[in-house]
């Protein structure tokens, strides 16, 4: 059996020998760098306008840095393996501010719903930029992160899988529409070498995928299911599955992964969250576009923090706000901007659509494979 525990150790392929095997050998970008930028901004404009329209959101400003004592930074998982960048700021202050660069605005957005007086059925969307220094840098993981981080107010009786799926379908409609829009502007993107974008998403629970592929680690299970269904929404990420491991580590203080649910055939399941993954025909691998979920209540927050041994978080302002019913119930997520551009524009490497730092070894691999990485 392959090592399932190692598969949870964080994102990225883990060796450049593996990256070299995965990247295509006969790659030729459909669009030039100039065309890529024009198409990219057309997609960005389309998604921001239509995501706000479909989910009743408004675009707002979002922080790049936050106070370390606020508790609103995203720790991404619960094993402490990916830590934010800390620094002090405030020239002339007797006691400088202890600041952090955000890793995502996941928790900040829920606080923002109150700040911007969002009502039930209303929400916010951000053009979020972040730094995640603890990633292995490969073809679709970068230390520079850009997301459409969104959040929407909901009611207690909407905390169910039907409501979650309805929101997911609306998001997929927007992503699919953005791809069609790009194809209209650049007809060469309708390349017969690649299958067209799938119209429908397959909803499947992480426990069901484990039953289908019990001996495979999580990423390989995802690859196998996406070979069958080229666009899926995997439900229930964070809860301990029957093999003793969660499908993937998920922080305990935003998505609700502990609530009990029932599968279509009546089997007991857990979790009101999930990820959209698609088949990338360029790299012939799983490709994650968005992570999202119904957020914790004060009860499920305490339950999840107890399970993860993080009850000390309850003293932080963000967590107190949930316990004291000071911020609304919500659903939210983050759609990876560069990941989405990469998928819709048929790119082999995320560096073709975003500018950041890359190791020399990776840049040499890309150069040999005719992959133009922006610098």
C-alpha contacts under 8 A as a table, 3 or more apart, distances in Angstrom:
res1	aa1	res2	aa2	distance
1	X	215	X	5.88
1	X	216	X	7.23
2	X	215	X	7.22
2	X	216	X	6.47
2	X	217	X	6.49
3	X	6	X	5.54
3	X	7	X	6.68
3	X	217	X	6.65
4	X	7	X	5.10
4	X	8	X	6.98
4	X	216	X	7.36
4	X	217	X	4.64
4	X	218	X	6.96
4	X	245	X	7.73
5	X	8	X	5.50
5	X	9	X	7.10
5	X	245	X	7.49
6	X	9	X	5.29
7	X	10	X	7.35
7	X	217	X	6.12
7	X	218	X	6.50
7	X	219	X	7.08
8	X	218	X	7.86
8	X	248	X	5.96
8	X	249	X	6.52
9	X	81	X	7.79
10	X	81	X	7.63
10	X	135	X	7.26
11	X	135	X	6.22
11	X	136	X	6.68
11	X	141	X	7.27
12	X	135	X	6.61
12	X	136	X	4.97
12	X	137	X	6.57
12	X	138	X	6.19
12	X	140	X	7.70
12	X	141	X	6.12
13	X	16	X	7.83
13	X	18	X	6.84
13	X	19	X	6.71
13	X	136	X	7.10
13	X	138	X	6.70
14	X	18	X	7.63
14	X	136	X	6.13
15	X	18	X	5.43
15	X	19	X	6.53
16	X	19	X	4.69
16	X	20	X	6.04
16	X	138	X	7.62
16	X	361	X	7.55
16	X	362	X	6.95
17	X	20	X	5.25
17	X	21	X	6.51
18	X	21	X	5.09
18	X	22	X	6.28
19	X	22	X	5.13
19	X	23	X	6.22
19	X	138	X	6.58
19	X	139	X	7.22
20	X	23	X	5.55
20	X	365	X	6.34
21	X	24	X	7.74
22	X	283	X	6.19
22	X	284	X	7.87
23	X	139	X	7.69
23	X	283	X	5.77
23	X	348	X	6.81
23	X	369	X	7.61
24	X	27	X	5.64
24	X	282	X	6.89
24	X	283	X	6.20
24	X	348	X	7.40
24	X	369	X	7.02
25	X	369	X	5.64
26	X	369	X	7.12
26	X	370	X	7.99
27	X	348	X	7.67
27	X	369	X	6.67
27	X	370	X	6.34
27	X	371	X	7.12
28	X	370	X	6.67
28	X	371	X	7.44
29	X	32	X	6.90
29	X	346	X	7.49
29	X	347	X	6.63
29	X	371	X	7.52
30	X	188	X	6.88
30	X	189	X	6.56
30	X	345	X	7.90
30	X	346	X	7.29
31	X	34	X	7.81
31	X	35	X	5.51
31	X	36	X	5.58
31	X	189	X	7.88
31	X	345	X	7.84
32	X	35	X	5.09
32	X	36	X	5.91
33	X	36	X	4.94
33	X	37	X	6.39
33	X	352	X	7.74
34	X	37	X	5.37
34	X	38	X	6.52
35	X	38	X	5.11
35	X	39	X	6.09
36	X	39	X	5.16
36	X	40	X	5.87
36	X	345	X	7.57
36	X	353	X	7.28
37	X	40	X	4.95
37	X	41	X	6.25
37	X	353	X	7.44
38	X	41	X	5.49
38	X	42	X	6.32
39	X	42	X	5.04
39	X	43	X	6.23
39	X	182	X	6.03
39	X	185	X	7.51
39	X	186	X	7.60
39	X	345	X	7.84
40	X	43	X	5.17
40	X	44	X	6.17
40	X	341	X	6.19
40	X	345	X	7.98
40	X	353	X	7.58
41	X	44	X	4.81
41	X	45	X	6.05
42	X	45	X	5.28
42	X	46	X	6.16
42	X	181	X	7.95
42	X	182	X	6.99
43	X	46	X	5.05
43	X	47	X	6.04
43	X	178	X	5.44
43	X	179	X	7.41
43	X	181	X	7.34
43	X	182	X	6.52
43	X	341	X	7.46
44	X	47	X	5.33
44	X	48	X	6.16
44	X	337	X	7.81
45	X	48	X	5.37
45	X	49	X	6.19
46	X	49	X	5.39
46	X	50	X	5.98
46	X	178	X	6.00
46	X	181	X	7.91
47	X	50	X	5.21
47	X	51	X	5.53
47	X	174	X	6.21
47	X	175	X	6.83
47	X	178	X	6.29
48	X	51	X	5.37
48	X	52	X	6.16
48	X	59	X	7.85
48	X	148	X	7.91
49	X	52	X	5.44
49	X	53	X	6.28
50	X	53	X	4.77
50	X	54	X	5.96
50	X	174	X	6.21
51	X	54	X	5.24
51	X	55	X	5.99
51	X	56	X	7.80
51	X	57	X	7.30
51	X	171	X	6.83
51	X	174	X	6.25
52	X	55	X	5.47
52	X	56	X	5.19
52	X	57	X	4.24
52	X	58	X	5.91
52	X	59	X	7.47
52	X	125	X	7.17
53	X	56	X	5.23
53	X	57	X	6.75
54	X	57	X	7.96
54	X	170	X	6.36
54	X	171	X	7.78
54	X	174	X	7.92
55	X	121	X	7.89
55	X	122	X	7.51
55	X	123	X	7.58
55	X	152	X	7.75
55	X	167	X	7.54
55	X	170	X	7.50
56	X	121	X	6.90
56	X	122	X	5.35
56	X	123	X	6.33
57	X	122	X	5.80
57	X	123	X	4.42
57	X	124	X	4.74
57	X	125	X	6.02
57	X	150	X	7.84
57	X	151	X	8.00
57	X	152	X	7.22
58	X	123	X	6.41
58	X	124	X	4.83
58	X	125	X	5.80
59	X	124	X	5.85
59	X	125	X	4.74
59	X	126	X	5.67
59	X	127	X	7.91
60	X	124	X	6.45
60	X	125	X	6.14
60	X	126	X	5.53
60	X	127	X	7.99
61	X	126	X	6.28
61	X	127	X	7.50
62	X	105	X	7.49
62	X	126	X	6.07
62	X	127	X	7.19
62	X	128	X	6.30
63	X	66	X	6.70
63	X	102	X	7.55
63	X	105	X	7.69
63	X	128	X	7.80
64	X	101	X	5.92
64	X	102	X	5.66
64	X	128	X	7.69
64	X	129	X	6.53
64	X	130	X	6.45
65	X	99	X	6.39
65	X	100	X	5.39
65	X	101	X	4.43
65	X	102	X	5.49
66	X	70	X	7.43
66	X	72	X	7.53
66	X	73	X	7.04
66	X	99	X	5.55
66	X	100	X	5.42
66	X	101	X	6.57
66	X	102	X	6.63
67	X	70	X	5.54
67	X	71	X	7.97
67	X	97	X	7.01
67	X	98	X	5.96
67	X	99	X	4.61
67	X	100	X	6.29
68	X	71	X	6.49
68	X	73	X	7.53
68	X	86	X	7.86
68	X	98	X	5.72
68	X	99	X	5.22
68	X	100	X	5.74
69	X	98	X	7.67
69	X	316	X	6.94
69	X	317	X	7.84
70	X	73	X	7.79
70	X	316	X	6.20
70	X	317	X	5.54
70	X	318	X	6.41
71	X	313	X	7.63
71	X	316	X	5.46
71	X	317	X	6.33
71	X	318	X	5.61
71	X	319	X	7.35
72	X	105	X	7.62
72	X	106	X	7.78
72	X	107	X	5.11
72	X	108	X	5.23
72	X	318	X	6.02
73	X	100	X	7.73
73	X	102	X	5.68
73	X	103	X	6.62
73	X	104	X	6.85
73	X	105	X	6.81
73	X	106	X	7.62
73	X	107	X	6.73
73	X	108	X	7.20
74	X	102	X	6.88
74	X	103	X	5.55
74	X	104	X	5.44
74	X	105	X	6.70
74	X	106	X	6.21
74	X	107	X	6.71
75	X	78	X	7.07
75	X	80	X	7.33
75	X	82	X	6.70
75	X	83	X	6.56
75	X	84	X	7.44
75	X	103	X	7.12
75	X	251	X	6.62
76	X	82	X	7.16
76	X	103	X	7.61
76	X	250	X	6.40
76	X	251	X	5.60
77	X	80	X	6.96
77	X	81	X	7.74
77	X	82	X	7.54
77	X	249	X	5.17
77	X	250	X	4.49
77	X	251	X	4.31
77	X	252	X	7.78
78	X	81	X	7.95
78	X	249	X	6.44
78	X	250	X	6.25
78	X	251	X	4.93
78	X	252	X	6.75
78	X	308	X	6.96
79	X	249	X	7.82
80	X	83	X	6.52
81	X	134	X	7.59
82	X	132	X	7.38
82	X	133	X	7.54
82	X	134	X	5.31
82	X	135	X	7.76
83	X	132	X	7.76
83	X	133	X	7.68
83	X	134	X	7.07
84	X	100	X	6.34
84	X	101	X	6.24
84	X	102	X	6.80
84	X	103	X	6.37
84	X	131	X	7.68
84	X	132	X	6.73
84	X	133	X	7.28
85	X	100	X	5.50
85	X	101	X	5.47
85	X	102	X	7.99
85	X	131	X	7.90
85	X	133	X	7.57
86	X	98	X	7.18
86	X	99	X	5.80
86	X	100	X	4.49
86	X	101	X	6.73
87	X	98	X	6.12
87	X	99	X	5.40
87	X	100	X	6.23
88	X	96	X	5.78
88	X	97	X	5.46
88	X	98	X	4.80
88	X	99	X	5.74
89	X	96	X	5.49
89	X	97	X	5.26
89	X	98	X	6.79
89	X	99	X	6.84
90	X	93	X	5.74
90	X	96	X	5.23
90	X	97	X	6.11
91	X	96	X	7.30
92	X	96	X	7.94
93	X	96	X	5.34
101	X	130	X	6.88
101	X	131	X	6.65
102	X	105	X	6.75
102	X	130	X	5.41
102	X	131	X	6.59
103	X	130	X	5.08
103	X	131	X	5.49
103	X	132	X	5.61
103	X	145	X	7.89
104	X	128	X	7.32
104	X	129	X	7.64
104	X	130	X	6.04
104	X	149	X	7.80
105	X	108	X	5.12
105	X	109	X	5.99
105	X	128	X	7.09
105	X	149	X	6.54
106	X	109	X	5.86
106	X	110	X	7.39
106	X	149	X	6.97
106	X	254	X	7.21
106	X	332	X	7.75
106	X	333	X	7.03
106	X	334	X	7.51
107	X	110	X	5.53
107	X	111	X	6.92
107	X	254	X	6.45
107	X	318	X	7.61
108	X	111	X	5.27
108	X	112	X	6.22
109	X	112	X	4.72
109	X	113	X	6.39
109	X	124	X	7.46
109	X	149	X	7.76
109	X	150	X	7.05
109	X	151	X	6.06
110	X	113	X	5.35
110	X	114	X	7.48
110	X	151	X	6.46
110	X	327	X	6.94
110	X	328	X	7.42
110	X	330	X	7.04
111	X	114	X	5.76
111	X	115	X	6.68
111	X	318	X	7.42
111	X	327	X	6.18
112	X	115	X	4.74
112	X	116	X	6.03
112	X	124	X	7.86
113	X	116	X	5.42
113	X	117	X	6.03
113	X	118	X	5.18
113	X	123	X	6.56
113	X	124	X	6.91
113	X	151	X	7.48
113	X	152	X	7.45
113	X	153	X	7.25
113	X	327	X	7.39
113	X	328	X	7.35
114	X	117	X	4.91
114	X	118	X	6.24
114	X	327	X	5.96
114	X	328	X	7.18
115	X	118	X	7.92
118	X	122	X	5.45
118	X	123	X	5.77
118	X	124	X	7.87
118	X	152	X	7.87
118	X	153	X	6.83
119	X	122	X	5.30
119	X	123	X	7.59
119	X	153	X	6.40
120	X	152	X	7.74
120	X	153	X	4.89
120	X	154	X	5.38
120	X	155	X	6.90
121	X	152	X	6.44
121	X	153	X	5.51
121	X	154	X	5.95
122	X	152	X	5.55
122	X	153	X	5.81
123	X	150	X	7.32
123	X	151	X	5.44
123	X	152	X	3.85
123	X	153	X	5.97
124	X	150	X	5.53
124	X	151	X	5.44
124	X	152	X	6.41
125	X	148	X	6.47
125	X	149	X	5.76
125	X	150	X	4.13
125	X	151	X	6.58
126	X	147	X	7.77
126	X	148	X	5.44
126	X	149	X	5.18
126	X	150	X	6.15
127	X	146	X	7.29
127	X	147	X	6.22
127	X	148	X	5.20
127	X	149	X	6.80
128	X	146	X	5.56
128	X	147	X	5.14
128	X	148	X	6.03
128	X	149	X	6.20
129	X	144	X	7.44
129	X	145	X	5.70
129	X	146	X	4.57
129	X	147	X	6.61
130	X	144	X	6.06
130	X	145	X	4.97
130	X	146	X	6.36
131	X	143	X	5.45
131	X	144	X	4.91
131	X	145	X	5.86
132	X	135	X	6.34
132	X	142	X	7.72
132	X	143	X	4.76
132	X	144	X	6.52
132	X	145	X	7.08
133	X	143	X	5.18
134	X	143	X	7.37
135	X	141	X	6.72
135	X	142	X	6.77
135	X	143	X	6.18
136	X	141	X	6.81
136	X	142	X	7.66
137	X	140	X	7.71
137	X	141	X	5.30
137	X	142	X	5.40
137	X	143	X	7.14
137	X	358	X	7.00
137	X	359	X	7.72
138	X	141	X	5.34
138	X	142	X	7.09
138	X	362	X	7.32
139	X	348	X	7.07
139	X	349	X	4.62
139	X	350	X	5.79
139	X	351	X	7.44
140	X	339	X	6.97
140	X	349	X	6.15
140	X	350	X	5.14
141	X	350	X	7.34
142	X	145	X	6.59
142	X	350	X	7.67
142	X	356	X	7.53
143	X	356	X	7.61
143	X	357	X	7.79
144	X	356	X	6.29
145	X	336	X	7.69
145	X	338	X	7.95
146	X	336	X	6.12
146	X	337	X	5.52
146	X	338	X	6.61
147	X	334	X	5.71
147	X	335	X	5.24
147	X	336	X	4.47
147	X	337	X	4.98
147	X	338	X	7.83
148	X	334	X	5.49
148	X	335	X	5.05
148	X	336	X	6.58
148	X	337	X	6.56
149	X	332	X	7.61
149	X	333	X	5.83
149	X	334	X	4.25
149	X	335	X	6.44
150	X	332	X	5.45
150	X	333	X	5.61
150	X	334	X	6.31
151	X	330	X	6.63
151	X	331	X	5.77
151	X	332	X	4.04
151	X	333	X	6.60
152	X	330	X	5.40
152	X	331	X	5.44
152	X	332	X	6.11
153	X	328	X	6.25
153	X	329	X	5.90
153	X	330	X	4.42
153	X	331	X	6.63
154	X	158	X	6.54
154	X	159	X	7.99
154	X	328	X	7.57
154	X	329	X	5.61
154	X	330	X	5.00
154	X	331	X	6.74
155	X	158	X	5.39
155	X	159	X	7.20
155	X	329	X	6.45
155	X	330	X	7.70
156	X	159	X	5.61
156	X	329	X	7.14
157	X	160	X	7.46
158	X	163	X	5.87
159	X	163	X	6.95
159	X	164	X	7.76
159	X	272	X	7.67
159	X	294	X	6.76
160	X	163	X	5.67
160	X	164	X	6.48
160	X	261	X	7.94
160	X	272	X	6.83
161	X	164	X	4.91
161	X	165	X	6.01
161	X	261	X	7.71
161	X	272	X	6.32
162	X	165	X	5.20
162	X	166	X	6.22
163	X	166	X	5.09
163	X	167	X	6.43
164	X	167	X	5.34
164	X	168	X	6.26
164	X	272	X	7.16
164	X	273	X	7.60
164	X	293	X	7.21
164	X	294	X	7.05
165	X	168	X	4.93
165	X	169	X	6.12
165	X	203	X	7.95
166	X	169	X	5.26
166	X	170	X	6.49
167	X	170	X	5.19
167	X	171	X	6.40
168	X	171	X	5.10
168	X	172	X	6.23
168	X	233	X	8.00
169	X	172	X	5.06
169	X	173	X	6.11
169	X	201	X	7.48
170	X	173	X	5.02
170	X	174	X	6.47
171	X	174	X	5.18
171	X	175	X	6.37
172	X	175	X	5.07
172	X	176	X	5.97
172	X	201	X	7.59
173	X	176	X	5.20
173	X	177	X	5.99
174	X	177	X	4.98
174	X	178	X	6.14
175	X	178	X	5.09
175	X	179	X	6.42
175	X	340	X	7.86
176	X	179	X	5.13
176	X	180	X	6.39
176	X	197	X	7.01
176	X	199	X	7.35
177	X	180	X	5.07
177	X	181	X	6.10
178	X	181	X	4.97
178	X	182	X	6.23
178	X	344	X	7.92
179	X	182	X	5.18
179	X	183	X	6.31
179	X	197	X	7.76
179	X	344	X	5.35
179	X	345	X	7.84
180	X	183	X	5.03
180	X	184	X	6.30
181	X	184	X	5.16
181	X	185	X	6.47
182	X	185	X	5.15
182	X	186	X	5.97
182	X	187	X	7.95
182	X	189	X	7.68
182	X	344	X	7.81
182	X	345	X	7.84
183	X	186	X	4.94
183	X	187	X	4.93
183	X	188	X	7.19
183	X	189	X	5.45
183	X	190	X	6.22
184	X	187	X	5.57
186	X	189	X	5.96
187	X	190	X	5.74
188	X	191	X	6.01
189	X	345	X	6.87
189	X	346	X	7.54
190	X	194	X	7.99
190	X	196	X	7.45
191	X	194	X	5.92
192	X	195	X	6.95
194	X	281	X	6.33
194	X	282	X	7.97
195	X	281	X	7.49
198	X	201	X	7.49
198	X	230	X	6.71
198	X	231	X	6.54
200	X	231	X	7.12
201	X	229	X	7.92
201	X	231	X	5.07
201	X	232	X	5.04
201	X	233	X	6.57
202	X	229	X	6.54
202	X	231	X	6.27
202	X	232	X	4.50
202	X	233	X	6.10
203	X	232	X	5.81
203	X	233	X	4.89
203	X	234	X	6.25
203	X	235	X	7.24
204	X	208	X	6.69
204	X	209	X	7.27
204	X	232	X	7.16
204	X	233	X	6.31
204	X	234	X	5.22
204	X	235	X	6.08
205	X	208	X	5.22
205	X	209	X	6.58
205	X	234	X	5.39
205	X	235	X	4.45
205	X	236	X	6.01
205	X	263	X	7.72
205	X	269	X	7.93
206	X	209	X	5.15
206	X	210	X	6.29
206	X	234	X	5.86
206	X	235	X	5.82
206	X	236	X	5.79
206	X	237	X	6.81
206	X	241	X	7.89
206	X	247	X	6.23
207	X	210	X	5.07
207	X	211	X	6.34
207	X	236	X	7.77
207	X	241	X	6.17
207	X	242	X	7.38
207	X	269	X	7.36
208	X	211	X	5.08
208	X	212	X	6.43
209	X	212	X	5.07
209	X	213	X	6.24
209	X	214	X	8.00
209	X	221	X	6.75
209	X	222	X	7.84
209	X	225	X	7.28
210	X	213	X	5.13
210	X	214	X	4.95
210	X	221	X	7.24
211	X	214	X	5.42
213	X	216	X	5.74
213	X	221	X	6.10
214	X	243	X	7.84
216	X	220	X	5.94
216	X	221	X	5.78
217	X	220	X	5.55
217	X	221	X	6.18
218	X	221	X	5.04
218	X	222	X	6.22
218	X	247	X	6.03
218	X	248	X	7.35
219	X	222	X	5.05
219	X	223	X	6.24
219	X	286	X	7.73
220	X	223	X	4.96
220	X	224	X	6.20
221	X	224	X	5.18
221	X	225	X	6.28
222	X	225	X	5.27
222	X	226	X	6.11
222	X	286	X	6.57
223	X	226	X	5.21
223	X	227	X	6.26
223	X	279	X	7.81
223	X	285	X	6.17
223	X	286	X	5.15
224	X	227	X	5.22
224	X	228	X	6.87
225	X	228	X	5.27
225	X	229	X	6.11
226	X	229	X	4.68
226	X	230	X	4.76
226	X	231	X	6.48
226	X	232	X	6.87
226	X	277	X	7.65
226	X	278	X	6.52
226	X	279	X	5.77
226	X	286	X	6.78
227	X	230	X	6.00
227	X	279	X	6.91
229	X	232	X	6.43
230	X	278	X	5.37
230	X	279	X	4.93
231	X	276	X	7.18
231	X	277	X	5.85
231	X	278	X	4.34
231	X	279	X	6.54
232	X	276	X	5.71
232	X	277	X	5.44
232	X	278	X	6.38
233	X	274	X	6.35
233	X	275	X	5.41
233	X	276	X	4.47
233	X	277	X	6.38
234	X	237	X	7.55
234	X	274	X	5.16
234	X	275	X	5.39
234	X	276	X	6.64
234	X	277	X	7.74
235	X	271	X	6.76
235	X	272	X	6.97
235	X	273	X	5.69
235	X	274	X	4.34
235	X	275	X	6.99
236	X	239	X	6.56
236	X	247	X	7.85
236	X	257	X	5.94
236	X	269	X	7.72
236	X	270	X	5.81
236	X	271	X	4.16
236	X	272	X	6.21
236	X	273	X	5.58
236	X	274	X	5.77
237	X	246	X	6.71
237	X	247	X	5.55
237	X	248	X	5.87
237	X	249	X	7.37
237	X	250	X	6.74
237	X	257	X	6.28
237	X	271	X	6.73
237	X	273	X	6.47
237	X	274	X	5.79
237	X	275	X	7.97
238	X	246	X	5.19
238	X	247	X	6.31
238	X	248	X	5.78
238	X	249	X	5.43
238	X	250	X	4.92
238	X	251	X	7.74
238	X	257	X	5.51
238	X	258	X	7.84
238	X	271	X	7.63
239	X	246	X	5.23
239	X	247	X	7.41
239	X	257	X	5.64
239	X	258	X	6.10
239	X	270	X	6.55
239	X	271	X	6.87
240	X	243	X	7.87
240	X	244	X	5.80
240	X	245	X	5.10
240	X	246	X	4.22
240	X	247	X	7.43
241	X	244	X	5.55
241	X	245	X	5.52
241	X	246	X	5.36
241	X	247	X	6.95
242	X	245	X	7.39
245	X	248	X	7.92
246	X	249	X	6.30
250	X	255	X	7.77
251	X	254	X	6.76
251	X	255	X	7.37
252	X	255	X	6.98
252	X	256	X	7.74
252	X	301	X	6.93
252	X	304	X	5.27
252	X	305	X	5.68
252	X	308	X	7.06
253	X	256	X	7.96
253	X	296	X	6.77
253	X	301	X	5.80
253	X	304	X	7.28
253	X	305	X	7.05
253	X	319	X	7.74
254	X	295	X	5.25
254	X	296	X	5.66
254	X	301	X	7.76
255	X	272	X	7.43
255	X	273	X	6.22
255	X	292	X	7.33
255	X	293	X	5.31
255	X	294	X	5.88
255	X	295	X	4.54
255	X	296	X	5.79
256	X	259	X	6.52
256	X	271	X	6.02
256	X	272	X	5.59
256	X	273	X	6.44
256	X	293	X	6.88
256	X	294	X	5.98
256	X	295	X	5.19
256	X	296	X	4.70
256	X	297	X	7.89
256	X	300	X	6.83
256	X	301	X	7.74
257	X	270	X	6.25
257	X	271	X	3.75
257	X	272	X	5.74
257	X	273	X	6.32
258	X	270	X	5.61
258	X	271	X	5.29
258	X	272	X	7.86
258	X	300	X	6.82
258	X	303	X	7.75
258	X	304	X	6.76
259	X	270	X	5.42
259	X	271	X	5.29
259	X	272	X	6.78
259	X	300	X	7.26
260	X	268	X	7.02
260	X	269	X	5.80
260	X	270	X	4.41
260	X	271	X	6.46
261	X	268	X	6.08
261	X	269	X	4.94
261	X	270	X	5.25
261	X	271	X	6.82
261	X	272	X	7.96
262	X	265	X	7.86
262	X	266	X	5.51
262	X	267	X	5.47
262	X	268	X	4.72
262	X	269	X	5.28
262	X	270	X	7.72
263	X	266	X	5.12
263	X	267	X	5.08
263	X	268	X	6.42
263	X	269	X	6.37
264	X	267	X	7.39
272	X	293	X	5.90
272	X	294	X	5.60
273	X	291	X	7.94
273	X	292	X	5.83
273	X	293	X	3.74
273	X	294	X	5.95
274	X	291	X	6.01
274	X	292	X	5.72
274	X	293	X	6.07
275	X	288	X	7.14
275	X	289	X	7.53
275	X	290	X	5.59
275	X	291	X	4.40
275	X	292	X	6.28
276	X	288	X	6.06
276	X	289	X	5.69
276	X	290	X	5.31
276	X	291	X	6.61
277	X	286	X	6.52
277	X	287	X	5.43
277	X	288	X	4.34
277	X	289	X	5.87
277	X	290	X	7.45
278	X	286	X	5.99
278	X	287	X	5.20
278	X	288	X	6.42
278	X	289	X	7.44
279	X	284	X	6.75
279	X	285	X	5.98
279	X	286	X	5.19
279	X	287	X	6.00
280	X	283	X	5.74
280	X	284	X	5.28
280	X	285	X	5.51
280	X	286	X	6.24
280	X	287	X	5.92
280	X	343	X	6.65
281	X	284	X	4.77
281	X	285	X	7.29
282	X	346	X	6.69
282	X	347	X	6.91
282	X	348	X	5.81
283	X	348	X	6.16
287	X	339	X	7.85
287	X	343	X	7.95
288	X	339	X	7.38
289	X	335	X	5.93
289	X	336	X	5.56
289	X	339	X	5.95
289	X	340	X	6.02
290	X	333	X	7.06
290	X	334	X	5.62
290	X	335	X	4.32
290	X	336	X	5.93
291	X	333	X	5.59
291	X	334	X	5.68
291	X	335	X	6.79
292	X	331	X	7.65
292	X	332	X	5.61
292	X	333	X	3.76
292	X	334	X	6.30
293	X	331	X	5.72
293	X	332	X	5.75
293	X	333	X	6.28
294	X	330	X	6.26
294	X	331	X	4.21
294	X	332	X	6.55
295	X	329	X	6.90
295	X	330	X	5.66
295	X	331	X	5.51
295	X	332	X	7.25
296	X	299	X	7.63
296	X	300	X	5.47
296	X	301	X	5.32
296	X	329	X	7.79
297	X	300	X	5.24
297	X	301	X	5.81
297	X	322	X	6.92
297	X	323	X	7.91
297	X	329	X	6.94
298	X	301	X	5.12
298	X	302	X	6.37
298	X	322	X	5.56
298	X	323	X	4.81
298	X	324	X	7.93
298	X	325	X	7.74
299	X	302	X	5.37
299	X	303	X	6.29
300	X	303	X	4.83
300	X	304	X	5.96
301	X	304	X	5.30
301	X	305	X	6.10
302	X	305	X	5.18
302	X	306	X	6.03
302	X	311	X	7.20
303	X	306	X	5.20
303	X	307	X	6.31
304	X	307	X	5.04
304	X	308	X	6.27
305	X	308	X	5.11
305	X	309	X	5.88
305	X	310	X	4.86
305	X	311	X	5.23
305	X	313	X	7.78
306	X	309	X	5.10
306	X	310	X	6.22
306	X	311	X	5.71
307	X	310	X	7.87
310	X	313	X	5.85
311	X	314	X	5.81
312	X	315	X	6.16
313	X	316	X	5.63
313	X	319	X	6.77
314	X	319	X	5.19
314	X	320	X	6.06
315	X	319	X	6.85
315	X	320	X	6.37
316	X	319	X	5.50
316	X	320	X	6.11
317	X	320	X	5.04
317	X	321	X	6.10
318	X	321	X	5.18
318	X	322	X	6.71
319	X	322	X	5.24
319	X	323	X	6.37
320	X	323	X	4.98
320	X	324	X	5.99
321	X	324	X	5.21
321	X	325	X	6.09
321	X	326	X	4.89
321	X	327	X	6.02
322	X	325	X	5.19
322	X	326	X	6.16
322	X	327	X	6.05
323	X	326	X	7.74
325	X	328	X	6.95
335	X	340	X	7.67
336	X	339	X	5.16
336	X	340	X	5.99
337	X	340	X	5.16
337	X	341	X	6.25
338	X	341	X	4.99
338	X	342	X	5.97
338	X	350	X	6.31
338	X	353	X	6.11
338	X	354	X	6.44
339	X	342	X	5.08
339	X	343	X	6.27
339	X	350	X	6.62
340	X	343	X	5.14
340	X	344	X	6.09
341	X	344	X	5.25
341	X	345	X	5.71
341	X	347	X	7.99
341	X	353	X	6.76
342	X	345	X	5.44
342	X	346	X	5.91
342	X	347	X	4.81
342	X	348	X	7.19
342	X	349	X	7.04
342	X	350	X	5.99
342	X	352	X	7.69
342	X	353	X	6.66
343	X	346	X	5.36
343	X	347	X	6.42
344	X	347	X	7.92
347	X	350	X	7.26
347	X	352	X	6.93
348	X	352	X	7.82
348	X	371	X	7.22
349	X	352	X	5.72
349	X	353	X	7.94
349	X	371	X	7.29
349	X	373	X	7.53
350	X	353	X	5.70
350	X	354	X	6.43
351	X	354	X	5.11
351	X	355	X	6.21
351	X	356	X	7.32
351	X	372	X	7.88
351	X	373	X	4.89
351	X	374	X	5.82
352	X	355	X	7.84
352	X	371	X	7.66
352	X	372	X	6.14
352	X	373	X	4.88
352	X	374	X	5.66
353	X	374	X	7.34
354	X	374	X	6.80
355	X	374	X	5.50
355	X	375	X	5.69
356	X	374	X	7.83
356	X	375	X	6.80
357	X	375	X	7.65
358	X	362	X	6.66
358	X	363	X	6.64
359	X	362	X	5.45
359	X	363	X	6.44
360	X	363	X	5.10
360	X	364	X	6.18
361	X	364	X	5.24
361	X	365	X	6.39
362	X	365	X	5.07
362	X	366	X	6.26
363	X	366	X	5.10
363	X	367	X	6.14
363	X	373	X	7.36
364	X	367	X	5.09
364	X	368	X	6.32
365	X	368	X	5.31
365	X	369	X	6.44
366	X	369	X	5.05
366	X	370	X	6.23
366	X	371	X	4.88
366	X	372	X	7.04
366	X	373	X	7.32
367	X	370	X	5.25
367	X	371	X	5.73
367	X	372	X	6.87
368	X	371	X	7.63
